[in-house]
Amino acid sequence: MESTNQEPKFGFNTFAETWNGRLAMLGFVIGLATEFITGQGILSQIGLF
């Protein structure tokens, strides 16, 4: 009998964590670029500071 190593369909799995990391890095770079272009921090842009 063969043993299959299936990852869960939800929760913390390799596929989800890989995409979460990639999107977090993309969001961070976009945030830095926006601050550089506008000359304002994120809190200033949304009106909190």
mmCIF entry with sequence, helices, sheets and N, C-alpha, C, O atoms, coordinates in Angstrom:
data_MODEL
# 
_entry.id   MODEL 
# 
_entity.id                         1 
_entity.type                       polymer 
_entity.pdbx_number_of_molecules   1 
# 
_entity_poly.entity_id                      1 
_entity_poly.type                           'polypeptide(L)' 
_entity_poly.nstd_linkage                   no 
_entity_poly.nstd_monomer                   no 
_entity_poly.pdbx_seq_one_letter_code       MESTNQEPKFGFNTFAETWNGRLAMLGFVIGLATEFITGQGILSQIGLF 
_entity_poly.pdbx_seq_one_letter_code_can   MESTNQEPKFGFNTFAETWNGRLAMLGFVIGLATEFITGQGILSQIGLF 
_entity_poly.pdbx_strand_id                 A 
# 
loop_
_entity_poly_seq.entity_id 
_entity_poly_seq.num 
_entity_poly_seq.mon_id 
_entity_poly_seq.hetero 
1 1  MET n 
1 2  GLU n 
1 3  SER n 
1 4  THR n 
1 5  ASN n 
1 6  GLN n 
1 7  GLU n 
1 8  PRO n 
1 9  LYS n 
1 10 PHE n 
1 11 GLY n 
1 12 PHE n 
1 13 ASN n 
1 14 THR n 
1 15 PHE n 
1 16 ALA n 
1 17 GLU n 
1 18 THR n 
1 19 TRP n 
1 20 ASN n 
1 21 GLY n 
1 22 ARG n 
1 23 LEU n 
1 24 ALA n 
1 25 MET n 
1 26 LEU n 
1 27 GLY n 
1 28 PHE n 
1 29 VAL n 
1 30 ILE n 
1 31 GLY n 
1 32 LEU n 
1 33 ALA n 
1 34 THR n 
1 35 GLU n 
1 36 PHE n 
1 37 ILE n 
1 38 THR n 
1 39 GLY n 
1 40 GLN n 
1 41 GLY n 
1 42 ILE n 
1 43 LEU n 
1 44 SER n 
1 45 GLN n 
1 46 ILE n 
1 47 GLY n 
1 48 LEU n 
1 49 PHE n 
# 
_struct_asym.id          A 
_struct_asym.entity_id   1 
# 
loop_
_struct_conf.conf_type_id 
_struct_conf.id 
_struct_conf.pdbx_PDB_helix_id 
_struct_conf.beg_label_comp_id 
_struct_conf.beg_label_asym_id 
_struct_conf.beg_label_seq_id 
_struct_conf.pdbx_beg_PDB_ins_code 
_struct_conf.end_label_comp_id 
_struct_conf.end_label_asym_id 
_struct_conf.end_label_seq_id 
_struct_conf.pdbx_end_PDB_ins_code 
_struct_conf.beg_auth_comp_id 
_struct_conf.beg_auth_asym_id 
_struct_conf.beg_auth_seq_id 
_struct_conf.end_auth_comp_id 
_struct_conf.end_auth_asym_id 
_struct_conf.end_auth_seq_id 
_struct_conf.pdbx_PDB_helix_class 
_struct_conf.details 
_struct_conf.pdbx_PDB_helix_length 
HELX_P HELX_P1 AA1 THR A 14 ? THR A 38 ? THR A 14 THR A 38 1 ? 25 
HELX_P HELX_P2 AA2 ILE A 42 ? GLN A 45 ? ILE A 42 GLN A 45 1 ? 4  
# 
_struct_conf_type.id          HELX_P 
_struct_conf_type.criteria    ? 
_struct_conf_type.reference   ? 
# 
loop_
_atom_site.group_PDB 
_atom_site.id 
_atom_site.type_symbol 
_atom_site.label_atom_id 
_atom_site.label_alt_id 
_atom_site.label_comp_id 
_atom_site.label_asym_id 
_atom_site.label_entity_id 
_atom_site.label_seq_id 
_atom_site.pdbx_PDB_ins_code 
_atom_site.Cartn_x 
_atom_site.Cartn_y 
_atom_site.Cartn_z 
_atom_site.occupancy 
_atom_site.B_iso_or_equiv 
_atom_site.pdbx_formal_charge 
_atom_site.auth_seq_id 
_atom_site.auth_comp_id 
_atom_site.auth_asym_id 
_atom_site.auth_atom_id 
_atom_site.pdbx_PDB_model_num 
ATOM 1   N N  . MET A 1 1  ? 0.850  -1.182 0.000  1.00 0.00 ? 1  MET A N  1 
ATOM 2   C CA . MET A 1 1  ? 0.000  0.000  0.000  1.00 0.00 ? 1  MET A CA 1 
ATOM 3   C C  . MET A 1 1  ? 0.896  1.246  0.000  1.00 0.00 ? 1  MET A C  1 
ATOM 4   O O  . MET A 1 1  ? 1.816  1.362  0.810  1.00 0.00 ? 1  MET A O  1 
ATOM 5   N N  . GLU A 1 2  ? 0.616  2.160  -0.907 1.00 0.00 ? 2  GLU A N  1 
ATOM 6   C CA . GLU A 1 2  ? 1.417  3.378  -1.013 1.00 0.00 ? 2  GLU A CA 1 
ATOM 7   C C  . GLU A 1 2  ? 0.900  4.438  -0.058 1.00 0.00 ? 2  GLU A C  1 
ATOM 8   O O  . GLU A 1 2  ? -0.303 4.569  0.167  1.00 0.00 ? 2  GLU A O  1 
ATOM 9   N N  . SER A 1 3  ? 1.819  5.174  0.485  1.00 0.00 ? 3  SER A N  1 
ATOM 10  C CA . SER A 1 3  ? 1.473  6.274  1.381  1.00 0.00 ? 3  SER A CA 1 
ATOM 11  C C  . SER A 1 3  ? 1.540  7.580  0.591  1.00 0.00 ? 3  SER A C  1 
ATOM 12  O O  . SER A 1 3  ? 2.584  7.914  0.030  1.00 0.00 ? 3  SER A O  1 
ATOM 13  N N  . THR A 1 4  ? 0.441  8.312  0.547  1.00 0.00 ? 4  THR A N  1 
ATOM 14  C CA . THR A 1 4  ? 0.438  9.601  -0.148 1.00 0.00 ? 4  THR A CA 1 
ATOM 15  C C  . THR A 1 4  ? 0.533  10.710 0.891  1.00 0.00 ? 4  THR A C  1 
ATOM 16  O O  . THR A 1 4  ? -0.115 10.665 1.936  1.00 0.00 ? 4  THR A O  1 
ATOM 17  N N  . ASN A 1 5  ? 1.349  11.695 0.580  1.00 0.00 ? 5  ASN A N  1 
ATOM 18  C CA . ASN A 1 5  ? 1.547  12.826 1.486  1.00 0.00 ? 5  ASN A CA 1 
ATOM 19  C C  . ASN A 1 5  ? 0.794  14.023 0.913  1.00 0.00 ? 5  ASN A C  1 
ATOM 20  O O  . ASN A 1 5  ? 1.364  14.827 0.175  1.00 0.00 ? 5  ASN A O  1 
ATOM 21  N N  . GLN A 1 6  ? -0.480 14.136 1.255  1.00 0.00 ? 6  GLN A N  1 
ATOM 22  C CA . GLN A 1 6  ? -1.300 15.225 0.735  1.00 0.00 ? 6  GLN A CA 1 
ATOM 23  C C  . GLN A 1 6  ? -1.335 16.364 1.741  1.00 0.00 ? 6  GLN A C  1 
ATOM 24  O O  . GLN A 1 6  ? -1.481 16.152 2.945  1.00 0.00 ? 6  GLN A O  1 
ATOM 25  N N  . GLU A 1 7  ? -1.197 17.573 1.220  1.00 0.00 ? 7  GLU A N  1 
ATOM 26  C CA . GLU A 1 7  ? -1.289 18.748 2.085  1.00 0.00 ? 7  GLU A CA 1 
ATOM 27  C C  . GLU A 1 7  ? -2.760 19.084 2.303  1.00 0.00 ? 7  GLU A C  1 
ATOM 28  O O  . GLU A 1 7  ? -3.605 18.760 1.469  1.00 0.00 ? 7  GLU A O  1 
ATOM 29  N N  . PRO A 1 8  ? -3.063 19.731 3.422  1.00 0.00 ? 8  PRO A N  1 
ATOM 30  C CA . PRO A 1 8  ? -4.460 20.112 3.670  1.00 0.00 ? 8  PRO A CA 1 
ATOM 31  C C  . PRO A 1 8  ? -4.938 21.138 2.650  1.00 0.00 ? 8  PRO A C  1 
ATOM 32  O O  . PRO A 1 8  ? -4.140 21.887 2.086  1.00 0.00 ? 8  PRO A O  1 
ATOM 33  N N  . LYS A 1 9  ? -6.233 21.163 2.423  1.00 0.00 ? 9  LYS A N  1 
ATOM 34  C CA . LYS A 1 9  ? -6.827 22.072 1.441  1.00 0.00 ? 9  LYS A CA 1 
ATOM 35  C C  . LYS A 1 9  ? -6.971 23.493 1.977  1.00 0.00 ? 9  LYS A C  1 
ATOM 36  O O  . LYS A 1 9  ? -7.202 24.414 1.193  1.00 0.00 ? 9  LYS A O  1 
ATOM 37  N N  . PHE A 1 10 ? -6.843 23.698 3.277  1.00 0.00 ? 10 PHE A N  1 
ATOM 38  C CA . PHE A 1 10 ? -6.992 25.018 3.872  1.00 0.00 ? 10 PHE A CA 1 
ATOM 39  C C  . PHE A 1 10 ? -6.007 25.161 5.021  1.00 0.00 ? 10 PHE A C  1 
ATOM 40  O O  . PHE A 1 10 ? -5.400 24.183 5.458  1.00 0.00 ? 10 PHE A O  1 
ATOM 41  N N  . GLY A 1 11 ? -5.854 26.386 5.507  1.00 0.00 ? 11 GLY A N  1 
ATOM 42  C CA . GLY A 1 11 ? -4.975 26.620 6.640  1.00 0.00 ? 11 GLY A CA 1 
ATOM 43  C C  . GLY A 1 11 ? -3.538 26.892 6.214  1.00 0.00 ? 11 GLY A C  1 
ATOM 44  O O  . GLY A 1 11 ? -3.284 27.329 5.091  1.00 0.00 ? 11 GLY A O  1 
ATOM 45  N N  . PHE A 1 12 ? -2.622 26.635 7.100  1.00 0.00 ? 12 PHE A N  1 
ATOM 46  C CA . PHE A 1 12 ? -1.206 26.892 6.852  1.00 0.00 ? 12 PHE A CA 1 
ATOM 47  C C  . PHE A 1 12 ? -0.621 25.765 6.021  1.00 0.00 ? 12 PHE A C  1 
ATOM 48  O O  . PHE A 1 12 ? -0.314 24.692 6.542  1.00 0.00 ? 12 PHE A O  1 
ATOM 49  N N  . ASN A 1 13 ? -0.469 26.009 4.730  1.00 0.00 ? 13 ASN A N  1 
ATOM 50  C CA . ASN A 1 13 ? 0.216  25.034 3.894  1.00 0.00 ? 13 ASN A CA 1 
ATOM 51  C C  . ASN A 1 13 ? 1.239  25.772 3.040  1.00 0.00 ? 13 ASN A C  1 
ATOM 52  O O  . ASN A 1 13 ? 1.246  27.002 2.991  1.00 0.00 ? 13 ASN A O  1 
ATOM 53  N N  . THR A 1 14 ? 2.089  25.028 2.378  1.00 0.00 ? 14 THR A N  1 
ATOM 54  C CA . THR A 1 14 ? 3.197  25.628 1.641  1.00 0.00 ? 14 THR A CA 1 
ATOM 55  C C  . THR A 1 14 ? 2.716  26.568 0.551  1.00 0.00 ? 14 THR A C  1 
ATOM 56  O O  . THR A 1 14 ? 3.263  27.659 0.388  1.00 0.00 ? 14 THR A O  1 
ATOM 57  N N  . PHE A 1 15 ? 1.700  26.159 -0.198 1.00 0.00 ? 15 PHE A N  1 
ATOM 58  C CA . PHE A 1 15 ? 1.196  26.992 -1.295 1.00 0.00 ? 15 PHE A CA 1 
ATOM 59  C C  . PHE A 1 15 ? 0.665  28.328 -0.777 1.00 0.00 ? 15 PHE A C  1 
ATOM 60  O O  . PHE A 1 15 ? 1.000  29.383 -1.316 1.00 0.00 ? 15 PHE A O  1 
ATOM 61  N N  . ALA A 1 16 ? -0.156 28.283 0.260  1.00 0.00 ? 16 ALA A N  1 
ATOM 62  C CA . ALA A 1 16 ? -0.749 29.506 0.808  1.00 0.00 ? 16 ALA A CA 1 
ATOM 63  C C  . ALA A 1 16 ? 0.317  30.427 1.397  1.00 0.00 ? 16 ALA A C  1 
ATOM 64  O O  . ALA A 1 16 ? 0.267  31.642 1.204  1.00 0.00 ? 16 ALA A O  1 
ATOM 65  N N  . GLU A 1 17 ? 1.265  29.857 2.105  1.00 0.00 ? 17 GLU A N  1 
ATOM 66  C CA . GLU A 1 17 ? 2.301  30.679 2.737  1.00 0.00 ? 17 GLU A CA 1 
ATOM 67  C C  . GLU A 1 17 ? 3.250  31.289 1.703  1.00 0.00 ? 17 GLU A C  1 
ATOM 68  O O  . GLU A 1 17 ? 3.738  32.402 1.894  1.00 0.00 ? 17 GLU A O  1 
ATOM 69  N N  . THR A 1 18 ? 3.511  30.571 0.620  1.00 0.00 ? 18 THR A N  1 
ATOM 70  C CA . THR A 1 18 ? 4.356  31.127 -0.444 1.00 0.00 ? 18 THR A CA 1 
ATOM 71  C C  . THR A 1 18 ? 3.692  32.340 -1.067 1.00 0.00 ? 18 THR A C  1 
ATOM 72  O O  . THR A 1 18 ? 4.335  33.376 -1.238 1.00 0.00 ? 18 THR A O  1 
ATOM 73  N N  . TRP A 1 19 ? 2.406  32.227 -1.411 1.00 0.00 ? 19 TRP A N  1 
ATOM 74  C CA . TRP A 1 19 ? 1.707  33.360 -2.017 1.00 0.00 ? 19 TRP A CA 1 
ATOM 75  C C  . TRP A 1 19 ? 1.506  34.499 -1.028 1.00 0.00 ? 19 TRP A C  1 
ATOM 76  O O  . TRP A 1 19 ? 1.548  35.667 -1.415 1.00 0.00 ? 19 TRP A O  1 
ATOM 77  N N  . ASN A 1 20 ? 1.288  34.177 0.236  1.00 0.00 ? 20 ASN A N  1 
ATOM 78  C CA . ASN A 1 20 ? 1.152  35.218 1.252  1.00 0.00 ? 20 ASN A CA 1 
ATOM 79  C C  . ASN A 1 20 ? 2.441  36.031 1.346  1.00 0.00 ? 20 ASN A C  1 
ATOM 80  O O  . ASN A 1 20 ? 2.393  37.259 1.424  1.00 0.00 ? 20 ASN A O  1 
ATOM 81  N N  . GLY A 1 21 ? 3.571  35.369 1.339  1.00 0.00 ? 21 GLY A N  1 
ATOM 82  C CA . GLY A 1 21 ? 4.854  36.064 1.394  1.00 0.00 ? 21 GLY A CA 1 
ATOM 83  C C  . GLY A 1 21 ? 5.107  36.916 0.173  1.00 0.00 ? 21 GLY A C  1 
ATOM 84  O O  . GLY A 1 21 ? 5.580  38.046 0.289  1.00 0.00 ? 21 GLY A O  1 
ATOM 85  N N  . ARG A 1 22 ? 4.795  36.385 -1.002 1.00 0.00 ? 22 ARG A N  1 
ATOM 86  C CA . ARG A 1 22 ? 4.995  37.147 -2.239 1.00 0.00 ? 22 ARG A CA 1 
ATOM 87  C C  . ARG A 1 22 ? 4.132  38.396 -2.273 1.00 0.00 ? 22 ARG A C  1 
ATOM 88  O O  . ARG A 1 22 ? 4.603  39.470 -2.646 1.00 0.00 ? 22 ARG A O  1 
ATOM 89  N N  . LEU A 1 23 ? 2.875  38.261 -1.886 1.00 0.00 ? 23 LEU A N  1 
ATOM 90  C CA . LEU A 1 23 ? 1.974  39.418 -1.900 1.00 0.00 ? 23 LEU A CA 1 
ATOM 91  C C  . LEU A 1 23 ? 2.362  40.439 -0.827 1.00 0.00 ? 23 LEU A C  1 
ATOM 92  O O  . LEU A 1 23 ? 2.205  41.643 -1.033 1.00 0.00 ? 23 LEU A O  1 
ATOM 93  N N  . ALA A 1 24 ? 2.864  39.969 0.306  1.00 0.00 ? 24 ALA A N  1 
ATOM 94  C CA . ALA A 1 24 ? 3.326  40.896 1.347  1.00 0.00 ? 24 ALA A CA 1 
ATOM 95  C C  . ALA A 1 24 ? 4.521  41.705 0.852  1.00 0.00 ? 24 ALA A C  1 
ATOM 96  O O  . ALA A 1 24 ? 4.596  42.912 1.084  1.00 0.00 ? 24 ALA A O  1 
ATOM 97  N N  . MET A 1 25 ? 5.456  41.040 0.170  1.00 0.00 ? 25 MET A N  1 
ATOM 98  C CA . MET A 1 25 ? 6.620  41.758 -0.366 1.00 0.00 ? 25 MET A CA 1 
ATOM 99  C C  . MET A 1 25 ? 6.190  42.768 -1.426 1.00 0.00 ? 25 MET A C  1 
ATOM 100 O O  . MET A 1 25 ? 6.715  43.879 -1.477 1.00 0.00 ? 25 MET A O  1 
ATOM 101 N N  . LEU A 1 26 ? 5.237  42.383 -2.268 1.00 0.00 ? 26 LEU A N  1 
ATOM 102 C CA . LEU A 1 26 ? 4.739  43.285 -3.299 1.00 0.00 ? 26 LEU A CA 1 
ATOM 103 C C  . LEU A 1 26 ? 4.064  44.502 -2.663 1.00 0.00 ? 26 LEU A C  1 
ATOM 104 O O  . LEU A 1 26 ? 4.289  45.630 -3.102 1.00 0.00 ? 26 LEU A O  1 
ATOM 105 N N  . GLY A 1 27 ? 3.248  44.288 -1.643 1.00 0.00 ? 27 GLY A N  1 
ATOM 106 C CA . GLY A 1 27 ? 2.583  45.391 -0.951 1.00 0.00 ? 27 GLY A CA 1 
ATOM 107 C C  . GLY A 1 27 ? 3.572  46.326 -0.281 1.00 0.00 ? 27 GLY A C  1 
ATOM 108 O O  . GLY A 1 27 ? 3.378  47.541 -0.281 1.00 0.00 ? 27 GLY A O  1 
ATOM 109 N N  . PHE A 1 28 ? 4.636  45.766 0.293  1.00 0.00 ? 28 PHE A N  1 
ATOM 110 C CA . PHE A 1 28 ? 5.651  46.593 0.936  1.00 0.00 ? 28 PHE A CA 1 
ATOM 111 C C  . PHE A 1 28 ? 6.360  47.478 -0.078 1.00 0.00 ? 28 PHE A C  1 
ATOM 112 O O  . PHE A 1 28 ? 6.574  48.662 0.182  1.00 0.00 ? 28 PHE A O  1 
ATOM 113 N N  . VAL A 1 29 ? 6.727  46.925 -1.225 1.00 0.00 ? 29 VAL A N  1 
ATOM 114 C CA . VAL A 1 29 ? 7.414  47.700 -2.268 1.00 0.00 ? 29 VAL A CA 1 
ATOM 115 C C  . VAL A 1 29 ? 6.482  48.770 -2.836 1.00 0.00 ? 29 VAL A C  1 
ATOM 116 O O  . VAL A 1 29 ? 6.917  49.893 -3.089 1.00 0.00 ? 29 VAL A O  1 
ATOM 117 N N  . ILE A 1 30 ? 5.219  48.439 -3.036 1.00 0.00 ? 30 ILE A N  1 
ATOM 118 C CA . ILE A 1 30 ? 4.263  49.436 -3.537 1.00 0.00 ? 30 ILE A CA 1 
ATOM 119 C C  . ILE A 1 30 ? 4.084  50.555 -2.508 1.00 0.00 ? 30 ILE A C  1 
ATOM 120 O O  . ILE A 1 30 ? 3.985  51.724 -2.881 1.00 0.00 ? 30 ILE A O  1 
ATOM 121 N N  . GLY A 1 31 ? 4.042  50.209 -1.225 1.00 0.00 ? 31 GLY A N  1 
ATOM 122 C CA . GLY A 1 31 ? 3.938  51.227 -0.177 1.00 0.00 ? 31 GLY A CA 1 
ATOM 123 C C  . GLY A 1 31 ? 5.133  52.156 -0.157 1.00 0.00 ? 31 GLY A C  1 
ATOM 124 O O  . GLY A 1 31 ? 4.973  53.369 -0.022 1.00 0.00 ? 31 GLY A O  1 
ATOM 125 N N  . LEU A 1 32 ? 6.332  51.601 -0.289 1.00 0.00 ? 32 LEU A N  1 
ATOM 126 C CA . LEU A 1 32 ? 7.534  52.445 -0.340 1.00 0.00 ? 32 LEU A CA 1 
ATOM 127 C C  . LEU A 1 32 ? 7.545  53.341 -1.574 1.00 0.00 ? 32 LEU A C  1 
ATOM 128 O O  . LEU A 1 32 ? 7.905  54.515 -1.490 1.00 0.00 ? 32 LEU A O  1 
ATOM 129 N N  . ALA A 1 33 ? 7.153  52.793 -2.708 1.00 0.00 ? 33 ALA A N  1 
ATOM 130 C CA . ALA A 1 33 ? 7.121  53.585 -3.945 1.00 0.00 ? 33 ALA A CA 1 
ATOM 131 C C  . ALA A 1 33 ? 6.102  54.720 -3.829 1.00 0.00 ? 33 ALA A C  1 
ATOM 132 O O  . ALA A 1 33 ? 6.359  55.834 -4.287 1.00 0.00 ? 33 ALA A O  1 
ATOM 133 N N  . THR A 1 34 ? 4.958  54.443 -3.225 1.00 0.00 ? 34 THR A N  1 
ATOM 134 C CA . THR A 1 34 ? 3.936  55.475 -3.051 1.00 0.00 ? 34 THR A CA 1 
ATOM 135 C C  . THR A 1 34 ? 4.430  56.593 -2.137 1.00 0.00 ? 34 THR A C  1 
ATOM 136 O O  . THR A 1 34 ? 4.195  57.770 -2.409 1.00 0.00 ? 34 THR A O  1 
ATOM 137 N N  . GLU A 1 35 ? 5.109  56.229 -1.062 1.00 0.00 ? 35 GLU A N  1 
ATOM 138 C CA . GLU A 1 35 ? 5.669  57.249 -0.179 1.00 0.00 ? 35 GLU A CA 1 
ATOM 139 C C  . GLU A 1 35 ? 6.734  58.071 -0.888 1.00 0.00 ? 35 GLU A C  1 
ATOM 140 O O  . GLU A 1 35 ? 6.810  59.284 -0.692 1.00 0.00 ? 35 GLU A O  1 
ATOM 141 N N  . PHE A 1 36 ? 7.548  57.434 -1.702 1.00 0.00 ? 36 PHE A N  1 
ATOM 142 C CA . PHE A 1 36 ? 8.590  58.153 -2.439 1.00 0.00 ? 36 PHE A CA 1 
ATOM 143 C C  . PHE A 1 36 ? 7.979  59.115 -3.461 1.00 0.00 ? 36 PHE A C  1 
ATOM 144 O O  . PHE A 1 36 ? 8.446  60.245 -3.600 1.00 0.00 ? 36 PHE A O  1 
ATOM 145 N N  . ILE A 1 37 ? 6.943  58.676 -4.174 1.00 0.00 ? 37 ILE A N  1 
ATOM 146 C CA . ILE A 1 37 ? 6.322  59.505 -5.217 1.00 0.00 ? 37 ILE A CA 1 
ATOM 147 C C  . ILE A 1 37 ? 5.563  60.681 -4.611 1.00 0.00 ? 37 ILE A C  1 
ATOM 148 O O  . ILE A 1 37 ? 5.682  61.805 -5.098 1.00 0.00 ? 37 ILE A O  1 
ATOM 149 N N  . THR A 1 38 ? 4.785  60.439 -3.553 1.00 0.00 ? 38 THR A N  1 
ATOM 150 C CA . THR A 1 38 ? 3.954  61.502 -2.976 1.00 0.00 ? 38 THR A CA 1 
ATOM 151 C C  . THR A 1 38 ? 4.699  62.362 -1.966 1.00 0.00 ? 38 THR A C  1 
ATOM 152 O O  . THR A 1 38 ? 4.312  63.507 -1.733 1.00 0.00 ? 38 THR A O  1 
ATOM 153 N N  . GLY A 1 39 ? 5.754  61.838 -1.366 1.00 0.00 ? 39 GLY A N  1 
ATOM 154 C CA . GLY A 1 39 ? 6.469  62.580 -0.339 1.00 0.00 ? 39 GLY A CA 1 
ATOM 155 C C  . GLY A 1 39 ? 5.765  62.572 1.003  1.00 0.00 ? 39 GLY A C  1 
ATOM 156 O O  . GLY A 1 39 ? 6.161  63.307 1.908  1.00 0.00 ? 39 GLY A O  1 
ATOM 157 N N  . GLN A 1 40 ? 4.733  61.761 1.151  1.00 0.00 ? 40 GLN A N  1 
ATOM 158 C CA . GLN A 1 40 ? 3.996  61.654 2.412  1.00 0.00 ? 40 GLN A CA 1 
ATOM 159 C C  . GLN A 1 40 ? 4.026  60.209 2.892  1.00 0.00 ? 40 GLN A C  1 
ATOM 160 O O  . GLN A 1 40 ? 4.091  59.276 2.091  1.00 0.00 ? 40 GLN A O  1 
ATOM 161 N N  . GLY A 1 41 ? 3.977  60.040 4.200  1.00 0.00 ? 41 GLY A N  1 
ATOM 162 C CA . GLY A 1 41 ? 3.875  58.708 4.762  1.00 0.00 ? 41 GLY A CA 1 
ATOM 163 C C  . GLY A 1 41 ? 2.474  58.154 4.600  1.00 0.00 ? 41 GLY A C  1 
ATOM 164 O O  . GLY A 1 41 ? 1.554  58.869 4.203  1.00 0.00 ? 41 GLY A O  1 
ATOM 165 N N  . ILE A 1 42 ? 2.317  56.885 4.908  1.00 0.00 ? 42 ILE A N  1 
ATOM 166 C CA . ILE A 1 42 ? 1.019  56.242 4.742  1.00 0.00 ? 42 ILE A CA 1 
ATOM 167 C C  . ILE A 1 42 ? -0.041 56.853 5.653  1.00 0.00 ? 42 ILE A C  1 
ATOM 168 O O  . ILE A 1 42 ? -1.199 56.978 5.255  1.00 0.00 ? 42 ILE A O  1 
ATOM 169 N N  . LEU A 1 43 ? 0.338  57.230 6.859  1.00 0.00 ? 43 LEU A N  1 
ATOM 170 C CA . LEU A 1 43 ? -0.649 57.827 7.771  1.00 0.00 ? 43 LEU A CA 1 
ATOM 171 C C  . LEU A 1 43 ? -1.110 59.198 7.278  1.00 0.00 ? 43 LEU A C  1 
ATOM 172 O O  . LEU A 1 43 ? -2.275 59.560 7.441  1.00 0.00 ? 43 LEU A O  1 
ATOM 173 N N  . SER A 1 44 ? -0.204 59.952 6.680  1.00 0.00 ? 44 SER A N  1 
ATOM 174 C CA . SER A 1 44 ? -0.580 61.250 6.112  1.00 0.00 ? 44 SER A CA 1 
ATOM 175 C C  . SER A 1 44 ? -1.499 61.073 4.902  1.00 0.00 ? 44 SER A C  1 
ATOM 176 O O  . SER A 1 44 ? -2.420 61.863 4.695  1.00 0.00 ? 44 SER A O  1 
ATOM 177 N N  . GLN A 1 45 ? -1.249 60.059 4.124  1.00 0.00 ? 45 GLN A N  1 
ATOM 178 C CA . GLN A 1 45 ? -2.051 59.834 2.925  1.00 0.00 ? 45 GLN A CA 1 
ATOM 179 C C  . GLN A 1 45 ? -3.493 59.486 3.257  1.00 0.00 ? 45 GLN A C  1 
ATOM 180 O O  . GLN A 1 45 ? -4.409 59.870 2.529  1.00 0.00 ? 45 GLN A O  1 
ATOM 181 N N  . ILE A 1 46 ? -3.701 58.766 4.342  1.00 0.00 ? 46 ILE A N  1 
ATOM 182 C CA . ILE A 1 46 ? -5.075 58.394 4.694  1.00 0.00 ? 46 ILE A CA 1 
ATOM 183 C C  . ILE A 1 46 ? -5.702 59.355 5.698  1.00 0.00 ? 46 ILE A C  1 
ATOM 184 O O  . ILE A 1 46 ? -6.841 59.157 6.119  1.00 0.00 ? 46 ILE A O  1 
ATOM 185 N N  . GLY A 1 47 ? -4.963 60.395 6.083  1.00 0.00 ? 47 GLY A N  1 
ATOM 186 C CA . GLY A 1 47 ? -5.516 61.452 6.904  1.00 0.00 ? 47 GLY A CA 1 
ATOM 187 C C  . GLY A 1 47 ? -5.496 61.208 8.406  1.00 0.00 ? 47 GLY A C  1 
ATOM 188 O O  . GLY A 1 47 ? -6.280 61.818 9.133  1.00 0.00 ? 47 GLY A O  1 
ATOM 189 N N  . LEU A 1 48 ? -4.626 60.338 8.887  1.00 0.00 ? 48 LEU A N  1 
ATOM 190 C CA . LEU A 1 48 ? -4.572 60.083 10.319 1.00 0.00 ? 48 LEU A CA 1 
ATOM 191 C C  . LEU A 1 48 ? -3.504 60.855 11.055 1.00 0.00 ? 48 LEU A C  1 
ATOM 192 O O  . LEU A 1 48 ? -3.524 60.933 12.283 1.00 0.00 ? 48 LEU A O  1 
ATOM 193 N N  . PHE A 1 49 ? -2.571 61.426 10.318 1.00 0.00 ? 49 PHE A N  1 
ATOM 194 C CA . PHE A 1 49 ? -1.467 62.141 10.963 1.00 0.00 ? 49 PHE A CA 1 
ATOM 195 C C  . PHE A 1 49 ? -1.123 63.373 10.200 1.00 0.00 ? 49 PHE A C  1 
ATOM 196 O O  . PHE A 1 49 ? -0.215 64.107 10.591 1.00 0.00 ? 49 PHE A O  1 
# 
